[in-house]
Amino acid sequence: MVEADLEPRHVTIVEVRPPWDGVGEHTRFPIARLRYTAITGQWSIYWRDRNLKFHEYDRRRPTKNVQALLDYIADSGDPVFWG
């Protein structure tokens, strides 16, 4: 399952998985982040490294169309998002 954690200037896309043994809490794994720049009115994609730090994704330009970025993350096949 995929969820979104909302903050004032960014949205973090999170993969949520049930516990492997059926006991305990679901795990939440950050996949990507969309950041909003108020001056330009555009959103940018950021990818997460193994240390849980986010870095700007340079293969897709910022855009005002958030759905285009969500579609790109879902359909690009780039392992940086879905490893």
N, CA, C and O atoms as CSV, one atom per row, in Angstrom:
chain,resi,resn,atom,element,x,y,z
A,1,MET,N,N,0.855,-1.158,0.000
A,1,MET,CA,C,0.000,0.000,0.000
A,1,MET,C,C,0.912,1.235,0.000
A,1,MET,O,O,2.000,1.214,0.575
A,2,VAL,N,N,0.456,2.293,-0.644
A,2,VAL,CA,C,1.203,3.536,-0.703
A,2,VAL,C,C,0.374,4.622,-0.034
A,2,VAL,O,O,-0.827,4.743,-0.275
A,3,GLU,N,N,1.032,5.409,0.808
A,3,GLU,CA,C,0.387,6.520,1.498
A,3,GLU,C,C,1.212,7.779,1.299
A,3,GLU,O,O,2.321,7.726,0.769
A,4,ALA,N,N,0.673,8.904,1.723
A,4,ALA,CA,C,1.388,10.173,1.646
A,4,ALA,C,C,1.364,10.844,3.013
A,4,ALA,O,O,0.322,10.928,3.664
A,5,ASP,N,N,2.524,11.314,3.433
A,5,ASP,CA,C,2.636,12.110,4.657
A,5,ASP,C,C,2.731,13.571,4.227
A,5,ASP,O,O,3.651,13.950,3.502
A,6,LEU,N,N,1.782,14.387,4.673
A,6,LEU,CA,C,1.691,15.775,4.235
A,6,LEU,C,C,2.343,16.726,5.229
A,6,LEU,O,O,2.120,16.635,6.436
A,7,GLU,N,N,3.144,17.632,4.705
A,7,GLU,CA,C,3.761,18.711,5.460
A,7,GLU,C,C,3.477,20.008,4.697
A,7,GLU,O,O,3.057,19.952,3.542
A,8,PRO,N,N,3.696,21.168,5.312
A,8,PRO,CA,C,3.373,22.423,4.617
A,8,PRO,C,C,4.067,22.617,3.266
A,8,PRO,O,O,3.450,23.157,2.348
A,9,ARG,N,N,5.321,22.199,3.112
A,9,ARG,CA,C,6.038,22.434,1.860
A,9,ARG,C,C,6.495,21.177,1.136
A,9,ARG,O,O,7.175,21.261,0.113
A,10,HIS,N,N,6.128,20.020,1.656
A,10,HIS,CA,C,6.463,18.790,0.947
A,10,HIS,C,C,5.496,17.665,1.286
A,10,HIS,O,O,4.785,17.695,2.290
A,11,VAL,N,N,5.502,16.678,0.409
A,11,VAL,CA,C,4.706,15.464,0.576
A,11,VAL,C,C,5.662,14.288,0.447
A,11,VAL,O,O,6.388,14.182,-0.542
A,12,THR,N,N,5.666,13.412,1.430
A,12,THR,CA,C,6.519,12.230,1.375
A,12,THR,C,C,5.656,11.033,1.002
A,12,THR,O,O,4.642,10.756,1.644
A,13,ILE,N,N,6.075,10.329,-0.047
A,13,ILE,CA,C,5.376,9.134,-0.499
A,13,ILE,C,C,5.992,7.949,0.239
A,13,ILE,O,O,7.207,7.748,0.218
A,14,VAL,N,N,5.127,7.165,0.894
A,14,VAL,CA,C,5.577,6.104,1.795
A,14,VAL,C,C,4.936,4.777,1.391
A,14,VAL,O,O,3.730,4.698,1.158
A,15,GLU,N,N,5.770,3.739,1.315
A,15,GLU,CA,C,5.251,2.388,1.107
A,15,GLU,C,C,4.979,1.782,2.485
A,15,GLU,O,O,5.845,1.807,3.359
A,16,VAL,N,N,3.783,1.241,2.675
A,16,VAL,CA,C,3.388,0.649,3.954
A,16,VAL,C,C,3.205,-0.847,3.749
A,16,VAL,O,O,2.471,-1.283,2.861
A,17,ARG,N,N,3.888,-1.629,4.589
A,17,ARG,CA,C,3.795,-3.098,4.485
A,17,ARG,C,C,3.364,-3.699,5.812
A,17,ARG,O,O,3.769,-3.224,6.872
A,18,PRO,N,N,2.541,-4.745,5.758
A,18,PRO,CA,C,2.171,-5.434,6.998
A,18,PRO,C,C,3.376,-6.214,7.521
A,18,PRO,O,O,4.302,-6.507,6.764
A,19,PRO,N,N,3.368,-6.550,8.804
A,19,PRO,CA,C,4.474,-7.339,9.344
A,19,PRO,C,C,4.543,-8.707,8.660
A,19,PRO,O,O,3.509,-9.310,8.371
A,20,TRP,N,N,5.729,-9.184,8.410
A,20,TRP,CA,C,5.913,-10.440,7.667
A,20,TRP,C,C,5.302,-11.627,8.401
A,20,TRP,O,O,4.860,-12.592,7.776
A,21,ASP,N,N,5.279,-11.552,9.732
A,21,ASP,CA,C,4.737,-12.679,10.505
A,21,ASP,C,C,3.301,-12.433,10.982
A,21,ASP,O,O,2.739,-13.245,11.717
A,22,GLY,N,N,2.712,-11.311,10.562
A,22,GLY,CA,C,1.349,-11.005,10.949
A,22,GLY,C,C,1.197,-10.447,12.346
A,22,GLY,O,O,0.078,-10.222,12.808
A,23,VAL,N,N,2.310,-10.220,13.027
A,23,VAL,CA,C,2.282,-9.714,14.394
A,23,VAL,C,C,3.009,-8.371,14.438
A,23,VAL,O,O,4.083,-8.218,13.855
A,24,GLY,N,N,2.425,-7.417,15.123
A,24,GLY,CA,C,3.100,-6.135,15.290
A,24,GLY,C,C,2.603,-5.066,14.339
A,24,GLY,O,O,1.549,-5.197,13.717
A,25,GLU,N,N,3.378,-4.019,14.245
A,25,GLU,CA,C,3.018,-2.838,13.467
A,25,GLU,C,C,3.422,-2.979,12.001
A,25,GLU,O,O,4.333,-3.733,11.658
A,26,HIS,N,N,2.733,-2.246,11.162
A,26,HIS,CA,C,3.121,-2.135,9.754
A,26,HIS,C,C,4.420,-1.327,9.667
A,26,HIS,O,O,4.666,-0.454,10.500
A,27,THR,N,N,5.243,-1.614,8.670
A,27,THR,CA,C,6.448,-0.820,8.454
A,27,THR,C,C,6.153,0.262,7.424
A,27,THR,O,O,5.371,0.052,6.497
A,28,ARG,N,N,6.784,1.416,7.591
A,28,ARG,CA,C,6.611,2.554,6.690
A,28,ARG,C,C,7.974,2.896,6.108
A,28,ARG,O,O,8.918,3.183,6.845
A,29,PHE,N,N,8.072,2.865,4.783
A,29,PHE,CA,C,9.339,3.048,4.094
A,29,PHE,C,C,9.217,4.226,3.125
A,29,PHE,O,O,8.493,4.118,2.136
A,30,PRO,N,N,9.906,5.356,3.379
A,30,PRO,CA,C,9.816,6.502,2.478
A,30,PRO,C,C,10.376,6.170,1.093
A,30,PRO,O,O,11.477,5.633,0.975
A,31,ILE,N,N,9.615,6.490,0.057
A,31,ILE,CA,C,10.002,6.200,-1.320
A,31,ILE,C,C,10.542,7.446,-2.013
A,31,ILE,O,O,11.608,7.408,-2.627
A,32,ALA,N,N,9.808,8.545,-1.912
A,32,ALA,CA,C,10.177,9.791,-2.584
A,32,ALA,C,C,9.529,10.952,-1.850
A,32,ALA,O,O,8.667,10.770,-0.990
A,33,ARG,N,N,9.967,12.144,-2.214
A,33,ARG,CA,C,9.377,13.352,-1.630
A,33,ARG,C,C,9.131,14.345,-2.751
A,33,ARG,O,O,9.952,14.494,-3.656
A,34,LEU,N,N,8.002,15.018,-2.682
A,34,LEU,CA,C,7.696,16.113,-3.598
A,34,LEU,C,C,7.767,17.401,-2.791
A,34,LEU,O,O,7.078,17.550,-1.782
A,35,ARG,N,N,8.606,18.330,-3.242
A,35,ARG,CA,C,8.755,19.605,-2.535
A,35,ARG,C,C,8.197,20.738,-3.376
A,35,ARG,O,O,8.359,20.779,-4.596
A,36,TYR,N,N,7.537,21.654,-2.686
A,36,TYR,CA,C,6.911,22.797,-3.339
A,36,TYR,C,C,7.765,24.040,-3.110
A,36,TYR,O,O,8.205,24.306,-1.992
A,37,THR,N,N,7.996,24.803,-4.191
A,37,THR,CA,C,8.699,26.075,-4.116
A,37,THR,C,C,7.678,27.174,-4.401
A,37,THR,O,O,7.183,27.296,-5.521
A,38,ALA,N,N,7.371,27.963,-3.392
A,38,ALA,CA,C,6.313,28.975,-3.516
A,38,ALA,C,C,6.655,30.047,-4.554
A,38,ALA,O,O,5.765,30.521,-5.261
A,39,ILE,N,N,7.910,30.429,-4.655
A,39,ILE,CA,C,8.307,31.497,-5.589
A,39,ILE,C,C,7.996,31.119,-7.034
A,39,ILE,O,O,7.531,31.954,-7.810
A,40,THR,N,N,8.252,29.863,-7.396
A,40,THR,CA,C,8.018,29.421,-8.780
A,40,THR,C,C,6.668,28.729,-8.953
A,40,THR,O,O,6.181,28.574,-10.073
A,41,GLY,N,N,6.069,28.313,-7.835
A,41,GLY,CA,C,4.817,27.572,-7.907
A,41,GLY,C,C,5.001,26.174,-8.479
A,41,GLY,O,O,4.064,25.594,-9.028
A,42,GLN,N,N,6.218,25.631,-8.348
A,42,GLN,CA,C,6.512,24.322,-8.928
A,42,GLN,C,C,6.874,23.296,-7.858
A,42,GLN,O,O,7.318,23.626,-6.758
A,43,TRP,N,N,6.661,22.032,-8.238
A,43,TRP,CA,C,6.997,20.881,-7.403
A,43,TRP,C,C,8.204,20.172,-8.001
A,43,TRP,O,O,8.349,20.102,-9.222
A,44,SER,N,N,9.074,19.642,-7.132
A,44,SER,CA,C,10.257,18.885,-7.552
A,44,SER,C,C,10.252,17.531,-6.873
A,44,SER,O,O,9.703,17.368,-5.783
A,45,ILE,N,N,10.879,16.550,-7.536
A,45,ILE,CA,C,11.009,15.202,-6.961
A,45,ILE,C,C,12.346,15.106,-6.228
A,45,ILE,O,O,13.370,15.606,-6.693
A,46,TYR,N,N,12.306,14.455,-5.083
A,46,TYR,CA,C,13.517,14.123,-4.325
A,46,TYR,C,C,13.511,12.618,-4.070
A,46,TYR,O,O,12.463,12.029,-3.806
A,47,TRP,N,N,14.684,12.008,-4.152
A,47,TRP,CA,C,14.811,10.574,-3.888
A,47,TRP,C,C,15.504,10.378,-2.543
A,47,TRP,O,O,16.211,11.265,-2.064
A,48,ARG,N,N,15.297,9.207,-1.940
A,48,ARG,CA,C,15.830,8.903,-0.613
A,48,ARG,C,C,17.004,7.939,-0.721
A,48,ARG,O,O,16.922,6.919,-1.405
A,49,ASP,N,N,18.092,8.270,-0.041
A,49,ASP,CA,C,19.243,7.365,-0.051
A,49,ASP,C,C,19.148,6.363,1.102
A,49,ASP,O,O,18.187,6.384,1.871
A,50,ARG,N,N,20.127,5.505,1.215
A,50,ARG,CA,C,20.094,4.446,2.237
A,50,ARG,C,C,20.191,4.987,3.663
A,50,ARG,O,O,19.887,4.274,4.618
A,51,ASN,N,N,20.618,6.253,3.811
A,51,ASN,CA,C,20.705,6.882,5.124
A,51,ASN,C,C,19.469,7.727,5.447
A,51,ASN,O,O,19.473,8.518,6.390
A,52,LEU,N,N,18.413,7.546,4.650
A,52,LEU,CA,C,17.138,8.238,4.811
A,52,LEU,C,C,17.237,9.738,4.566
A,52,LEU,O,O,16.426,10.508,5.083
A,53,LYS,N,N,18.228,10.158,3.779
A,53,LYS,CA,C,18.344,11.567,3.392
A,53,LYS,C,C,17.804,11.730,1.979
A,53,LYS,O,O,17.986,10.863,1.125
A,54,PHE,N,N,17.137,12.854,1.747
A,54,PHE,CA,C,16.551,13.113,0.441
A,54,PHE,C,C,17.458,14.007,-0.395
A,54,PHE,O,O,18.086,14.936,0.115
A,55,HIS,N,N,17.513,13.701,-1.710
A,55,HIS,CA,C,18.333,14.437,-2.669
A,55,HIS,C,C,17.487,14.767,-3.886
A,55,HIS,O,O,16.616,13.992,-4.281
A,56,GLU,N,N,17.753,15.926,-4.477
A,56,GLU,CA,C,16.979,16.317,-5.645
A,56,GLU,C,C,17.206,15.341,-6.791
A,56,GLU,O,O,18.340,14.954,-7.074
A,57,TYR,N,N,16.142,14.958,-7.431
A,57,TYR,CA,C,16.152,14.010,-8.549
A,57,TYR,C,C,16.301,14.815,-9.834
A,57,TYR,O,O,15.407,15.581,-10.193
A,58,ASP,N,N,17.424,14.647,-10.530
A,58,ASP,CA,C,17.724,15.504,-11.686
A,58,ASP,C,C,17.252,14.947,-13.027
A,58,ASP,O,O,17.521,15.547,-14.068
A,59,ARG,N,N,16.557,13.813,-13.023
A,59,ARG,CA,C,16.071,13.236,-14.281
A,59,ARG,C,C,14.678,13.725,-14.672
A,59,ARG,O,O,14.154,13.363,-15.725
A,60,ARG,N,N,14.099,14.539,-13.823
A,60,ARG,CA,C,12.758,15.087,-14.108
A,60,ARG,C,C,12.730,16.538,-13.623
A,60,ARG,O,O,13.029,16.818,-12.462
A,61,ARG,N,N,12.377,17.434,-14.501
A,61,ARG,CA,C,12.363,18.857,-14.176
A,61,ARG,C,C,11.175,19.208,-13.278
A,61,ARG,O,O,10.138,18.546,-13.327
A,62,PRO,N,N,11.329,20.254,-12.457
A,62,PRO,CA,C,10.203,20.724,-11.652
A,62,PRO,C,C,9.036,21.129,-12.547
A,62,PRO,O,O,9.228,21.540,-13.691
A,63,THR,N,N,7.828,21.005,-12.009
A,63,THR,CA,C,6.621,21.319,-12.762
A,63,THR,C,C,5.517,21.773,-11.812
A,63,THR,O,O,5.566,21.512,-10.610
A,64,LYS,N,N,4.536,22.447,-12.367
A,64,LYS,CA,C,3.355,22.816,-11.583
A,64,LYS,C,C,2.352,21.665,-11.531
A,64,LYS,O,O,1.409,21.696,-10.741
A,65,ASN,N,N,2.556,20.655,-12.370
A,65,ASN,CA,C,1.645,19.518,-12.486
A,65,ASN,C,C,2.079,18.391,-11.544
A,65,ASN,O,O,2.916,17.563,-11.905
A,66,VAL,N,N,1.516,18.363,-10.354
A,66,VAL,CA,C,1.875,17.346,-9.364
A,66,VAL,C,C,1.547,15.941,-9.862
A,66,VAL,O,O,2.312,15.007,-9.622
A,67,GLN,N,N,0.422,15.785,-10.551
A,67,GLN,CA,C,0.034,14.464,-11.042
A,67,GLN,C,C,1.078,13.898,-12.001
A,67,GLN,O,O,1.320,12.691,-12.002
A,68,ALA,N,N,1.696,14.749,-12.813
A,68,ALA,CA,C,2.741,14.284,-13.728
A,68,ALA,C,C,3.919,13.701,-12.953
A,68,ALA,O,O,4.508,12.710,-13.384
A,69,LEU,N,N,4.267,14.295,-11.826
A,69,LEU,CA,C,5.368,13.771,-11.005
A,69,LEU,C,C,4.978,12.464,-10.325
A,69,LEU,O,O,5.780,11.532,-10.259
A,70,LEU,N,N,3.761,12.394,-9.827
A,70,LEU,CA,C,3.287,11.143,-9.209
A,70,LEU,C,C,3.266,10.020,-10.235
A,70,LEU,O,O,3.673,8.897,-9.937
A,71,ASP,N,N,2.795,10.315,-11.438
A,71,ASP,CA,C,2.781,9.312,-12.504
A,71,ASP,C,C,4.192,8.866,-12.847
A,71,ASP,O,O,4.432,7.682,-13.084
A,72,TYR,N,N,5.121,9.805,-12.874
A,72,TYR,CA,C,6.508,9.474,-13.193
A,72,TYR,C,C,7.086,8.522,-12.138
A,72,TYR,O,O,7.706,7.515,-12.479
A,73,ILE,N,N,6.882,8.843,-10.877
A,73,ILE,CA,C,7.396,7.982,-9.802
A,73,ILE,C,C,6.801,6.581,-9.917
A,73,ILE,O,O,7.511,5.590,-9.748
A,74,ALA,N,N,5.518,6.494,-10.202
A,74,ALA,CA,C,4.832,5.191,-10.291
A,74,ALA,C,C,5.255,4.390,-11.514
A,74,ALA,O,O,5.371,3.167,-11.442
A,75,ASP,N,N,5.487,5.069,-12.638
A,75,ASP,CA,C,5.669,4.372,-13.913
A,75,ASP,C,C,7.084,4.365,-14.479
A,75,ASP,O,O,7.348,3.660,-15.453
A,76,SER,N,N,8.002,5.134,-13.891
A,76,SER,CA,C,9.328,5.279,-14.499
A,76,SER,C,C,10.142,3.997,-14.467
A,76,SER,O,O,10.981,3.775,-15.340
A,77,GLY,N,N,9.905,3.148,-13.470
A,77,GLY,CA,C,10.703,1.944,-13.342
A,77,GLY,C,C,12.095,2.215,-12.771
A,77,GLY,O,O,12.923,1.307,-12.699
A,78,ASP,N,N,12.353,3.447,-12.368
A,78,ASP,CA,C,13.670,3.799,-11.818
A,78,ASP,C,C,13.830,3.116,-10.473
A,78,ASP,O,O,13.011,3.336,-9.581
A,79,PRO,N,N,14.855,2.295,-10.295
A,79,PRO,CA,C,15.036,1.579,-9.029
A,79,PRO,C,C,15.346,2.482,-7.838
A,79,PRO,O,O,15.279,2.034,-6.693
A,80,VAL,N,N,15.681,3.734,-8.086
A,80,VAL,CA,C,15.919,4.648,-6.976
A,80,VAL,C,C,14.643,4.834,-6.147
A,80,VAL,O,O,14.714,5.153,-4.960
A,81,PHE,N,N,13.485,4.634,-6.769
A,81,PHE,CA,C,12.213,4.746,-6.045
A,81,PHE,C,C,11.728,3.400,-5.536
A,81,PHE,O,O,11.378,3.278,-4.362
A,82,TRP,N,N,11.699,2.395,-6.387
A,82,TRP,CA,C,11.077,1.129,-6.031
A,82,TRP,C,C,12.062,-0.019,-5.928
A,82,TRP,O,O,11.650,-1.177,-5.857
A,83,GLY,N,N,13.387,0.282,-5.918
A,83,GLY,CA,C,14.505,-0.625,-5.758
A,83,GLY,C,C,14.260,-2.027,-6.011
A,83,GLY,O,O,15.173,-2.845,-5.890
